[in-house]
């Protein structure tokens, strides 16, 4: 199990590599493409935070031990890299063929943002997932975990373990997540190279970021609101293209960064005040 301190170092390492890659784009492709990459990277990274909270809820629903989560996350990320390539290539082809689809993407993003902000799925039971029910029709699943194994043989018959079922649920949730994240990046760029590389660099740091959020999830409780506002902003950015209004990429970057940073700061301030109150109450109890 990766410690939070070590996970932070890996998150910073992946961010550093993304910055170096972006400097390469700046050198070879110019400031325009570099800003597009930066915008796509920030959007993908900020939206990934909400997806990681979903992963956390899935693991909690199934009672997966922390030492078994790492392998599942690794395979989930490998699958996401392949799926993103397919979604991005398909999405760009559709956008180039049917330009007005961007307005539809905009409406989807605005709806998703409202749903994220006002929806209540904190107690969702993923053990009752439709994906899991469909999977069980095709392959038998054991009732207990077998450490980190995805498949085991029992009585000469192949069984999937609950960990494999969890991997399938995570991959299916990532597909739903891509429906939001990729159109959001399209609000910044439709260059396949920029969209894919910004997605990949954000995805590569997700495993480490997950362990940071796992340790500090209570301190970032309002980040979800910031992510929802980012979704709505990118949706509006795509929608107003219908009226030939285009928000400059620099303004977009400042807005997205401000929403994400603002939600983190508010989370830290609120939880800091709550921790202080709890400490004062505990101190009073000790005095009594």
C-alpha positions in Angstrom: 0.0 0.0 0.0 1.5 3.4 -1.1 1.7 5.9 1.7 0.2 9.4 1.3 3.6 11.0 1.5 5.1 8.8 -1.2 2.0 9.2 -3.4 2.4 13.0 -3.2 5.9 12.6 -4.5 4.7 10.5 -7.5 1.9 13.0 -8.2 4.4 15.9 -8.3 6.7 13.7 -10.5 3.9 13.1 -13.1 3.0 16.8 -13.0 6.7 17.7 -13.6 6.8 15.3 -16.6 3.6 16.9 -18.0 5.2 20.4 -17.6 8.4 19.2 -19.4 6.3 17.7 -22.2 4.3 21.0 -22.5 7.6 22.9 -22.8 8.5 20.6 -25.7 5.2 21.5 -27.3 5.9 25.2 -26.7 9.3 24.8 -28.4 8.1 22.8 -31.4 4.5 23.8 -31.9 4.3 27.3 -30.4 2.4 29.0 -27.5 -1.1 28.2 -29.0 -0.7 24.5 -28.9 1.1 24.7 -25.5 -1.9 26.5 -24.0 -4.3 24.0 -25.5 -2.3 21.1 -23.9 -2.2 22.9 -20.5 -6.0 23.5 -20.7 -6.7 19.9 -21.6 -4.4 18.6 -18.9 -6.0 20.8 -16.2 -9.5 19.9 -17.2 -8.8 16.2 -17.4 -6.9 16.2 -14.0 -9.6 18.2 -12.2 -12.4 16.0 -13.6 -10.4 12.9 -12.7 -10.7 13.9 -9.0 -14.4 13.1 -9.1 -13.8 9.9 -10.9 -11.3 8.8 -8.2 -13.9 9.5 -5.5 -16.2 7.1 -7.4 -13.3 4.5 -7.4 -13.0 5.0 -3.7 -16.8 4.4 -3.2 -16.6 1.2 -5.3 -13.7 -0.2 -3.3 -15.6 0.7 -0.1 -18.8 -0.9 -1.3 -17.0 -4.2 -1.9 -14.8 -4.0 1.2 -11.6 -4.3 -0.8 -8.5 -4.2 1.3 -6.1 -1.4 0.6 -3.3 -3.7 -0.4 -5.4 -5.2 -3.2 -6.5 -1.9 -4.6 -3.2 -1.0 -6.3 -3.3 -3.8 -8.9 -6.9 -3.1 -9.8 -6.1 0.6 -10.2 -3.1 -0.3 -12.5 -5.2 -2.4 -14.8 -8.0 0.2 -14.7 -5.5 2.9 -15.9 -4.2 0.6 -18.7 -7.7 0.1 -19.9 -8.5 3.8 -19.7 -5.4 4.6 -21.9 -6.8 2.3 -24.6 -10.4 3.4 -24.3 -9.4 7.1 -24.4 -7.6 6.6 -27.7 -10.7 5.0 -29.2 -13.1 7.6 -27.8 -10.9 10.6 -28.8 -10.4 9.3 -32.4 -14.1 8.6 -32.7 -15.1 11.9 -31.1 -12.9 14.0 -33.3 -14.1 12.2 -36.4 -17.7 12.9 -35.4 -17.0 16.5 -34.6 -15.2 17.0 -38.0 -18.2 15.4 -39.8 -21.0 16.9 -37.7 -19.8 20.2 -36.2 -23.1 21.0 -34.5 -22.5 17.9 -32.2 -20.3 20.3 -30.1 -23.5 22.1 -29.0 -25.0 18.8 -27.9 -21.8 18.0 -26.0 -22.2 21.4 -24.3 -25.7 20.6 -23.1 -24.5 17.2 -21.9 -21.7 18.9 -19.9 -24.0 21.5 -18.3 -26.5 18.7 -17.4 -23.7 16.6 -15.9 -22.4 19.5 -13.9 -25.9 20.2 -12.4 -26.3 16.5 -11.7 -22.9 16.3 -10.0 -23.6 19.3 -7.9 -27.1 18.5 -6.7 -27.1 14.7 -7.0 -26.8 12.5 -4.0 -25.0 9.2 -4.8 -22.6 9.1 -1.7 -24.3 6.0 -0.5 -24.7 4.2 -3.8 -24.3 0.4 -3.5 -22.0 -0.7 -6.3 -22.5 -4.4 -5.3 -25.9 -4.1 -6.9 -24.4 -2.8 -10.2 -26.1 -3.7 -13.4 -22.7 -4.3 -14.9 -22.0 -6.9 -12.3 -25.3 -8.7 -12.9 -24.7 -8.8 -16.7 -21.1 -10.2 -16.1 -22.4 -13.0 -13.9 -24.5 -14.2 -16.8 -21.4 -14.9 -18.8 -18.9 -16.1 -16.2 -19.3 -17.4 -12.6 -17.9 -15.2 -9.8 -16.6 -16.5 -6.5 -18.1 -15.3 -3.3 -14.7 -14.4 -1.7 -11.5 -12.6 -2.7 -8.5 -14.6 -3.7 -5.9 -12.0 -2.8 -4.9 -10.1 -6.0 -6.1 -12.7 -8.4 -8.7 -11.9 -11.0 -9.4 -15.5 -12.0 -9.1 -18.9 -10.1 -9.9 -22.5 -11.0 -12.2 -24.5 -8.8 -13.1 -28.1 -9.6 -11.5 -27.6 -13.0 -13.8 -24.7 -13.7 -12.7 -21.1 -14.3 -14.2 -18.5 -12.0 -13.8 -14.7 -11.9 -13.0 -13.3 -8.5 -14.8 -10.3 -7.0 -11.7 -8.3 -7.8 -12.2 -8.8 -11.5 -15.8 -7.8 -11.1 -14.7 -4.6 -9.5 -12.2 -4.0 -12.3 -15.1 -4.3 -14.8 -17.2 -1.8 -12.8 -14.3 0.6 -12.6 -13.7 0.4 -16.4 -17.5 0.9 -17.1 -17.5 4.0 -14.8 -14.5 5.3 -16.7 -16.4 5.0 -19.9 -19.2 7.1 -18.4 -16.6 9.5 -17.1 -15.0 9.8 -20.6 -18.4 11.0 -22.0 -17.9 14.1 -19.8 -14.2 14.6 -19.9 -13.5 14.3 -23.6 -16.1 16.7 -24.7 -14.8 19.1 -22.0 -11.3 18.9 -23.5 -12.9 19.5 -27.0 -13.9 23.0 -25.6 -10.1 23.7 -25.6 -8.8 21.8 -28.6 -9.9 19.2 -31.3 -6.3 18.4 -32.2 -6.0 14.6 -31.7 -2.4 14.8 -30.5 -3.2 17.6 -28.0 -6.4 16.0 -26.7 -4.8 12.5 -26.3 -1.5 13.5 -24.8 -3.2 15.8 -22.3 -5.5 13.0 -21.3 -2.7 10.4 -21.0 -0.5 12.6 -18.8 -3.4 13.3 -16.5 -4.4 9.6 -16.4 -0.8 8.4 -15.7 -0.8 10.2 -12.3 -4.2 8.9 -11.3 -3.0 5.9 -9.2 -0.8 8.1 -7.0 -3.5 10.8 -6.8 -6.0 8.2 -5.7 -3.9 7.3 -2.6 -3.5 11.0 -1.8 -7.3 11.5 -1.9 -7.9 8.2 0.0 -5.9 9.6 2.9 -7.2 13.2 2.7 -10.7 12.7 1.3 -12.5 14.6 4.1 -10.3 17.6 3.6 -11.3 17.9 -0.1 -15.1 17.5 0.3 -16.0 20.7 -1.7 -13.7 19.9 -4.7 -16.7 18.1 -6.2 -18.5 21.4 -6.5 -15.5 23.0 -8.2 -15.4 20.1 -10.7 -19.2 20.5 -11.3 -18.7 24.2 -12.1 -15.8 23.3 -14.5 -18.1 20.9 -16.3 -20.8 23.6 -16.6 -18.3 26.3 -17.7 -16.9 24.0 -20.5 -20.5 23.2 -21.5 -21.3 26.9 -21.8 -18.1 27.5 -23.7 -19.1 24.9 -26.3 -22.8 26.0 -26.3 -22.1 29.7 -27.1 -20.2 28.7 -30.2 -23.6 28.5 -31.7 -23.8 32.3 -31.4 -20.2 32.7 -32.8 -19.0 33.6 -29.3 -15.6 32.1 -28.4 -14.0 32.4 -25.0 -10.2 32.9 -25.4 -8.2 30.0 -24.2 -6.3 32.1 -21.6 -9.6 33.2 -20.0 -10.7 29.5 -20.1 -7.5 28.4 -18.3 -7.8 31.2 -15.7 -11.4 30.3 -15.0 -10.9 26.5 -14.8 -7.8 27.0 -12.5 -9.7 29.5 -10.3 -12.7 27.1 -9.9 -10.5 24.2 -9.0 -8.1 26.2 -6.7 -11.1 27.9 -5.1 -12.8 24.6 -4.2 -9.6 23.3 -2.7 -9.1 26.4 -0.6 -12.7 26.4 0.6 -12.4 22.7 1.5 -9.2 23.3 3.5 -10.7 26.4 5.3 -13.9 24.7 6.3 -12.3 21.4 7.4 -9.6 23.4 9.2 -12.3 25.3 11.2 -14.1 22.0 11.9 -10.9 20.4 13.2 -10.3 23.4 15.4 -13.8 23.1 16.9 -13.4 19.4 17.5 -10.0 20.0 19.2 -11.6 22.7 21.4 -14.5 20.4 22.4 -12.0 17.6 23.1 -9.9 19.9 25.3 -13.0 21.0 27.3 -13.8 17.3 27.9 -10.3 16.7 29.2 -10.5 19.7 31.5 -13.8 18.4 32.9 
